[in-house]
Amino acid sequence: VFLGCGSSYMVACSLRDAASSMVDIPVFALAAGDLWLNHARYRRQLSGALAVAVSRSGRTSEILHAVEALRQDGISFRLCSLAASEASPLGTASDISLELPWAFDKSVCQTRSVSNLYAAGICLLAGFAGNWEPVEQLRRLASAGSAYLEKAEAAIYAVMEGWNKAVILADGECAGLSAEGALAFQEIAQIPASQYHLLDVRHGPMVLIDEETLVLAYLYPAGQPQQEALLRDLLKKGARVVAYSNLPREIPEADTVCLGTDVGEAAGGIAFLNLCQLAAYEKSMETGSDPDAPDGLDAWIQVN
């Protein structure tokens, strides 16, 4: 059971979906605030579970309250924490604490923390499943990272004009990360943004996409005809479309950017998230919002 709040919940959702394809046991993701307030409803999921709590600060109140409530209810579970900080209250409460203090963002909005907590979760799953290919894929991603970011910056600079809202599309284990991509636009640039599975955007949200919309889409190798038909329809509605893929794809009239090497869908999700974060940052330069300290947002949330 993966737990998180806000960005870390979106990481938890992607780790849930990655785990579902790697292990033969039930896997869940829960928003820690929901679990805290409604913990009796989740007794079945938590009893006998390994709970993996994801938190940048290790001080997120909803996670700490949820863990305390579960233990007071006598629910037996083991707790592993992934945190971008050392000696945190969450780490102290955990059976095992995996700490990444070097990944802690100085900015209120999470970028580096999200990518690294997600990567750490993928490594944890690889060890749990005894399958180290995902770790090798992350290494290949890191090797290609600097060259890719130069291409990503150029692709974003080319599409900065004419839009004031964003739609983020991705499937599979990267749907959670794409939700984080949408959150980046909301927090960093303070503009409306939404996330959907790729073909699900046809089922209602399509009506809101127009010439003032930037669409960022993560294209997997499968389903290319259906993907390209969707992008053509989005372009007909006037949207500016940027398609990401690990390997090169030619999409008529759409802007494309690729990592240039096959790292698998899970690791490629980090590169796609970077694209969303870059676009959100550049848009914040236009909107005048502070990308490091937006009004009304704290680095971690305290709820009593």
C-alpha positions as CSV (number, residue, x, y, z in Angstrom):
1,V,0.0,0.0,0.0
2,F,1.5,3.3,-1.1
3,L,0.7,6.4,0.9
4,G,1.2,10.1,0.1
5,C,-0.3,13.6,0.0
6,G,-0.4,15.9,-3.0
7,S,2.7,15.3,-5.1
8,S,3.7,12.3,-3.0
9,Y,0.2,10.8,-3.5
10,M,0.7,11.1,-7.3
11,V,4.0,9.4,-7.0
12,A,2.2,6.7,-4.9
13,C,-0.3,6.2,-7.7
14,S,2.5,5.7,-10.3
15,L,4.3,3.3,-7.9
16,R,1.1,1.4,-7.4
17,D,0.7,0.9,-11.2
18,A,4.3,0.0,-11.6
19,A,4.1,-2.5,-8.8
20,S,1.0,-4.1,-10.3
21,S,3.0,-5.2,-13.3
22,M,6.0,-6.4,-11.2
23,V,4.6,-8.4,-8.3
24,D,1.8,-10.9,-7.8
25,I,0.2,-9.4,-4.7
26,P,-2.6,-6.8,-4.4
27,V,-1.4,-3.3,-4.6
28,F,-3.1,-0.1,-3.5
29,A,-2.5,3.7,-3.3
30,L,-4.2,5.8,-0.7
31,A,-4.3,9.5,-0.1
32,A,-3.0,9.8,3.5
33,G,-5.7,12.4,4.4
34,D,-8.4,10.0,3.4
35,L,-6.8,7.2,5.3
36,W,-6.4,9.3,8.4
37,L,-10.1,10.4,8.4
38,N,-11.5,7.1,7.3
39,H,-9.0,4.6,8.5
40,A,-11.7,2.1,9.6
41,R,-12.7,1.7,6.0
42,Y,-9.2,0.7,4.9
43,R,-8.6,-2.0,7.6
44,R,-8.7,-4.8,4.9
45,Q,-6.1,-3.1,2.7
46,L,-3.7,-2.3,5.6
47,S,-4.0,-5.5,7.6
48,G,-0.8,-7.5,7.0
49,A,0.4,-5.0,4.4
50,L,3.7,-3.4,3.7
51,A,2.8,0.3,3.7
52,V,5.2,2.6,1.8
53,A,4.8,6.2,2.8
54,V,6.2,8.8,0.4
55,S,7.0,12.3,1.7
56,R,9.5,15.0,0.8
57,S,9.7,16.4,4.4
58,G,9.0,13.3,6.4
59,R,6.7,15.6,8.5
60,T,3.5,15.6,6.5
61,S,0.8,15.6,9.2
62,E,-1.8,13.5,7.4
63,I,0.7,10.6,6.9
64,L,1.8,10.8,10.6
65,H,-1.8,11.0,11.8
66,A,-2.9,8.1,9.6
67,V,0.0,5.8,10.8
68,E,-0.9,6.7,14.4
69,A,-4.6,6.0,13.9
70,L,-3.9,2.7,12.3
71,R,-1.7,1.6,15.1
72,Q,-4.2,2.7,17.8
73,D,-6.8,0.6,16.0
74,G,-4.5,-2.4,16.4
75,I,-4.0,-2.9,12.7
76,S,-0.8,-4.9,12.0
77,F,1.3,-3.6,9.2
78,R,4.9,-2.8,8.4
79,L,5.9,0.7,7.5
80,C,8.6,1.7,5.0
81,S,9.2,5.4,4.4
82,L,10.7,7.2,1.4
83,A,11.7,10.7,2.4
84,A,13.9,13.5,1.1
85,S,15.0,14.3,4.6
86,E,17.0,12.8,7.5
87,A,15.9,11.8,11.0
88,S,12.3,12.9,10.3
89,P,9.3,12.0,12.5
90,L,8.1,9.7,9.7
91,G,11.5,8.0,9.6
92,T,11.4,7.5,13.3
93,A,7.9,5.9,13.1
94,S,9.0,3.5,10.3
95,D,10.3,0.0,10.4
96,I,12.7,1.0,7.7
97,S,13.4,4.5,6.5
98,L,15.0,5.2,3.1
99,E,16.3,8.8,3.1
100,L,17.3,11.0,0.2
101,P,18.3,14.3,1.8
102,W,20.2,15.5,-1.3
103,A,16.9,15.4,-3.2
104,F,15.2,17.9,-1.0
105,D,13.9,20.9,-3.0
106,K,14.7,24.3,-1.7
107,S,11.7,25.5,-3.7
108,V,8.2,25.1,-2.2
109,C,7.1,23.4,-5.4
110,Q,8.5,19.9,-5.8
111,T,10.5,19.0,-8.8
112,R,13.7,17.2,-7.9
113,S,12.1,15.6,-4.9
114,V,9.3,14.1,-6.9
115,S,11.6,12.6,-9.6
116,N,13.9,11.1,-7.1
117,L,11.3,9.8,-4.7
118,Y,9.6,8.1,-7.6
119,A,13.0,6.7,-8.9
120,A,13.7,5.4,-5.3
121,G,10.3,3.7,-5.3
122,I,11.0,2.0,-8.6
123,C,14.4,0.7,-7.2
124,L,12.6,-0.5,-4.1
125,L,10.1,-2.4,-6.3
126,A,12.9,-3.9,-8.4
127,G,14.5,-5.3,-5.3
128,F,11.2,-6.6,-4.0
129,A,10.5,-8.3,-7.3
130,G,14.1,-9.5,-7.9
131,N,14.1,-7.8,-11.3
132,W,16.9,-5.2,-11.8
133,E,16.0,-4.1,-15.3
134,P,14.1,-1.0,-14.0
135,V,17.3,0.1,-12.2
136,E,19.3,-0.3,-15.4
137,Q,16.7,1.7,-17.2
138,L,17.0,4.5,-14.7
139,R,20.7,4.5,-15.2
140,R,20.3,4.9,-18.9
141,L,17.9,7.7,-18.3
142,A,20.4,9.5,-16.1
143,S,23.1,9.1,-18.8
144,A,20.9,10.6,-21.4
145,G,19.5,13.3,-19.1
146,S,21.6,16.4,-19.9
147,A,21.3,16.0,-23.7
148,Y,17.6,15.4,-23.4
149,L,17.0,18.5,-21.2
150,E,18.6,20.7,-23.9
151,K,16.1,19.2,-26.4
152,A,13.2,19.6,-24.0
153,E,14.0,23.3,-23.3
154,A,14.2,24.0,-27.1
155,A,10.8,22.2,-27.6
156,I,9.2,24.2,-24.8
157,Y,10.6,27.5,-26.0
158,A,9.1,26.9,-29.4
159,V,5.5,26.5,-28.1
160,M,5.3,29.2,-25.4
161,E,2.9,31.6,-27.1
162,G,-0.9,31.6,-27.2
163,W,-2.0,29.2,-24.5
164,N,-3.2,29.8,-20.9
165,K,-4.2,26.3,-19.8
166,A,-2.7,22.8,-20.0
167,V,-3.8,19.2,-20.4
168,I,-1.5,16.4,-19.6
169,L,-2.0,12.9,-21.1
170,A,-0.3,9.7,-20.1
171,D,-1.2,6.0,-19.5
172,G,-0.1,3.2,-17.3
173,E,2.4,3.7,-14.5
174,C,3.0,7.3,-15.7
175,A,-0.6,8.5,-15.2
176,G,0.2,9.4,-11.6
177,L,3.3,11.3,-12.7
178,S,1.2,13.1,-15.4
179,A,-1.1,14.2,-12.6
180,E,1.9,15.7,-10.9
181,G,2.8,17.4,-14.2
182,A,-0.7,19.0,-14.2
183,L,-0.1,20.1,-10.6
184,A,3.2,21.7,-11.6
185,F,1.2,24.1,-13.9
186,Q,-1.2,24.9,-11.1
187,E,1.4,25.5,-8.4
188,I,4.3,27.0,-10.4
189,A,2.5,29.0,-13.2
190,Q,-0.9,29.2,-11.4
191,I,-2.9,28.4,-14.5
192,P,-5.7,25.7,-14.9
193,A,-4.3,22.3,-15.8
194,S,-5.9,18.8,-15.9
195,Q,-4.6,15.2,-16.4
196,Y,-6.3,12.3,-18.2
197,H,-5.4,8.9,-19.6
198,L,-4.6,9.4,-23.3
199,L,-7.8,8.1,-25.0
200,D,-10.0,9.1,-22.0
201,V,-9.7,12.8,-23.0
202,R,-12.2,12.0,-25.7
203,H,-14.9,11.1,-23.1
204,G,-15.9,14.6,-22.1
205,P,-12.8,16.8,-21.4
206,M,-12.3,17.2,-25.2
207,V,-15.0,19.8,-25.2
208,L,-12.8,22.2,-23.2
209,I,-9.7,21.9,-25.4
210,D,-9.3,24.8,-27.7
211,E,-6.7,27.2,-29.3
212,E,-5.8,28.4,-25.8
213,T,-4.7,24.9,-24.6
214,L,-1.3,23.3,-24.5
215,V,-1.5,19.5,-24.6
216,L,1.5,17.5,-23.5
217,A,1.2,13.8,-24.3
218,Y,3.3,10.8,-23.4
219,L,3.2,8.3,-26.3
220,Y,4.0,4.6,-25.6
221,P,5.1,2.3,-28.4
222,A,1.7,0.5,-28.5
223,G,-1.4,1.9,-30.1
224,Q,0.3,4.3,-32.5
225,P,-2.7,4.7,-34.9
226,Q,-5.1,5.5,-32.1
227,Q,-2.6,7.9,-30.5
228,E,-2.0,9.7,-33.7
229,A,-5.7,10.0,-34.5
230,L,-6.3,11.6,-31.1
231,L,-3.5,14.1,-31.7
232,R,-4.9,15.0,-35.1
233,D,-8.3,15.7,-33.5
234,L,-6.7,17.8,-30.8
235,L,-4.8,19.8,-33.4
236,K,-8.1,20.3,-35.3
237,K,-9.5,22.0,-32.2
238,G,-6.6,24.5,-32.3
239,A,-4.6,23.1,-29.4
240,R,-0.8,23.3,-29.3
241,V,0.4,19.7,-29.0
242,V,3.8,18.5,-27.8
243,A,4.2,14.7,-27.9
244,Y,6.9,13.0,-25.9
245,S,8.3,9.5,-26.6
246,N,11.4,7.6,-25.6
247,L,12.3,6.9,-29.2
248,P,11.8,9.3,-32.2
249,R,8.2,9.6,-33.5
250,E,7.1,11.8,-36.4
251,I,3.6,13.3,-35.7
252,P,2.4,15.6,-38.5
253,E,1.8,19.2,-37.3
254,A,2.6,18.3,-33.7
255,D,5.8,19.3,-31.9
256,T,7.7,16.2,-30.8
257,V,10.6,15.6,-28.3
258,C,12.2,12.3,-27.6
259,L,14.7,11.0,-25.0
260,G,16.6,9.2,-27.8
261,T,17.0,5.9,-26.0
262,D,14.6,3.2,-24.8
263,V,14.4,3.3,-21.1
264,G,10.9,1.7,-20.7
265,E,7.7,3.5,-19.9
266,A,8.3,3.8,-16.1
267,A,11.7,5.6,-16.3
268,G,10.6,7.6,-19.3
269,G,7.9,9.1,-17.1
270,I,10.6,11.1,-15.4
271,A,11.7,12.7,-18.7
272,F,8.0,13.5,-19.5
273,L,7.5,15.0,-16.1
274,N,10.6,17.2,-16.7
275,L,8.9,18.5,-19.8
276,C,5.8,19.5,-17.9
277,Q,7.9,21.2,-15.2
278,L,9.9,23.1,-17.8
279,A,6.8,24.3,-19.5
280,A,5.2,25.3,-16.1
281,Y,8.4,27.2,-15.1
282,E,8.5,29.1,-18.4
283,K,4.8,30.0,-18.2
284,S,5.4,31.4,-14.7
285,M,7.8,33.9,-16.2
286,E,4.8,35.2,-18.2
287,T,2.2,35.0,-15.4
288,G,4.5,36.7,-12.9
289,S,4.0,34.0,-10.3
290,D,6.9,33.0,-8.1
291,P,7.9,29.5,-9.2
292,D,9.8,28.9,-5.9
293,A,7.3,30.3,-3.4
294,P,3.8,30.8,-4.8
295,D,1.3,32.6,-2.6
296,G,-0.7,30.3,-0.3
297,L,1.5,27.3,-0.5
298,D,3.9,25.9,2.1
299,A,6.8,23.4,1.6
300,W,4.8,20.9,3.7
301,I,1.3,21.1,5.0
302,Q,0.4,20.8,8.7
303,V,-3.2,19.7,9.6
304,N,-4.2,19.2,13.2
